Amino acid sequence: MGKNKLQDLQQHLMTGISYMIPIIVPAGIIMGIGIMVGQLSGFDAWDAALLDGQNQLQQFIAWLTQIAGAGMMSLMFPIFAGFVSYSIADKPGLAPGFIGGYLANVMGSGFLGAVMIGLFSGFVVQFLNEHIKFSRTFRPIKTMFIIPVFSSILVIGASYFIVGPIGLILVNGITKFISFVGETGEVALAAVIAGSMAFDLGGPVNKTALALSMQLNTDTGANAWVPAMIGAVIPAIGIGLATLLDKVILKKSVYNNQMKTDGIACFILGFMGISEGAIPFAIKDPLFMIPLNVIASAIGGALAVILGTSAVTGVPAAIWGWPLSTNPFGWVIAVAIGSIIVCTGALVRGSYLYRKQSEQNMAGVEVEAEV
């Protein structure tokens, strides 16, 4: 596959993810609220018996969690597959993509199945659209009947005979592997996911890690979502903190006014769950900042799993999402330690670069004086 085709494929997947995230975030928050209220009230919001119980509060919280929240979460696969298909084939790709994503969910092939069927759907519709020719008079028949019906039939067949079974085998294999490696493997997995999230701060590696964390957290029960969320915010909070504390700790400002302004925004955005604020700092000194971000985030993500911090898929990386986890204190500790590592590294690096620049300036002054 050529570089351009690979980039196109990546763009199709990113389109699906961009439409899916606004679905899973509110779904995750709704489910998290139900779980949190249940925990505070002394009952399990996932207990199916509560749906038919006499206690109206428990019944509503159970309904909110199991029916409204979980139902909304189940839309993630149809939305993802539908808009992957849409990215490839425009509006005609939506219907077969939606049905393919729905079947990926009900057949248990999960996110991997949604990826496969979304791509299949889009390319099938694209092929049919290019090779079925009608005159202008009968073109509506093609767009309203022939392509939607035939592509949907092909997607249903592919889901039943190919994508569903293959996706299910892969999901079961991942589940068994995680069960086999146990908690040590889960910690390593958390470190990899969190570090990958920090690598390019919203870029392709970040999106790939996010997609993997969704699939693992949703389909296998692995503790993968919280590490992804932690890895996304540690670089922004850490570098922002460094720009705020440089004068306090180093007794001098090693960042100029523009970087301090960017750092304040970066710090605030980090607590809002947005990692892109750290990009200017990574671009300015990539060989140092990127490894620092990756290492700090990997440590934070692994620490969160060690401390038993987990959450349903969709709970946001923003600070208001932290209380919706099983151990909010563990989330805080993991973010704090990772951010302190970034902050410390950035301050040491900033001090070195400041000193180096000062020496160069002094050398320049001495040369001018001699002249």
C-alpha positions, 0 to 999 in steps of 0.5 A: 500500500502506497504512502498516499493510500495509507494516509487516506485510510488513516483519514477515513478512520479518523473521520469515524473516530471524530464522529464517534467521540461526541457519542461516547463522551456523554454516554460514558458520563451518564453511565458514570453518574449512575454508577457513582450515585449507586456506589454512594447510595449502597447499591449496584446500578448494573443490577438488572433486578433493580429495573423491576424493583419497587424503589423508584430512585434505584429503578431510575438510576438502574434505567439511567445506567443500563438502558439510557447510558449503555444504549447510547454507548452501543451507538458508538459502533454504528456511528463509527462504521457509518462515518468511516464508510461516509468518508470513503463514499459520501452519503450513500455509504451511511446506511450500509455502514450503520447496519454493519456497525450495528451488526459488529456490536450485536455479533460481538466483534466490537471495535475491530469488527466496526473498523473492518465493516466500515472500510468494507462498506465504504469501498463497496459503495464506491465500487457500485457507484462507479460501475453502475451506470444509469441515464440522468432520468433513472439516476434517482433509482440508483441512488435511492434503491439499487446502491443502498439495497445491494450494498446493505445486502453485501455488508450483511453477508460480509458481517455474517460470514467474514467480519463477525467471526474474524472479529470475534476470534480476535476479541476472544484472543485478546481477552484470553491473552490479557487474562493470561498475562494477568495484572502485570501485563495490564500495567505494561499495556497501560504504560504503552497506551498512555505513552502513545497518547502523549507521543504526538498529542492528538496526532495519528499515534494518539488516535490509534492508542485511543481507538485501541483503548476503546476496543480493549476497555469495551470489548475485553474489560481490560483497564485501558481507558483511564490510562489513555485519558491520563496520557492525554493530559499529563504533557499539557498540565506538566509543561503548563506547570513548568511555565508557571513555576520557573521563576519560583523554583529557578529564581529566574524566568527561563520562558519568554512572555509568549511561552508563558502565555502559551503555558497558562493556556496549556495548563488550563486546557490540560485540566479540560482534557485537551492535549493539543496545548502542549504541541508548541513546546513539543515542536520547539524542542522535539528531541527532548520534550517528546521522550519526556512526555511519553515516559511521564505519561507511561509512568502515570498510566501504569500507576493508575492501573496499579492503584486500581483506577478504572472507568467506563469508556467515554468518561472524559479526561477532563477534571470533572470526569475523574470523580466518575472513576472507581478510584478518583484519588488514584487518578489524581495521584497518577496525573500529579506524578506524571505532570511533576515528571514533565514539569521537572524535566522541562525546568531542567531543560529550560534552565540549561537552554537559558544558561546556554543562550546567556553564555552565547549572548555574553560571548557575543558581547565580549567579541563586540567589545574587543572589536 
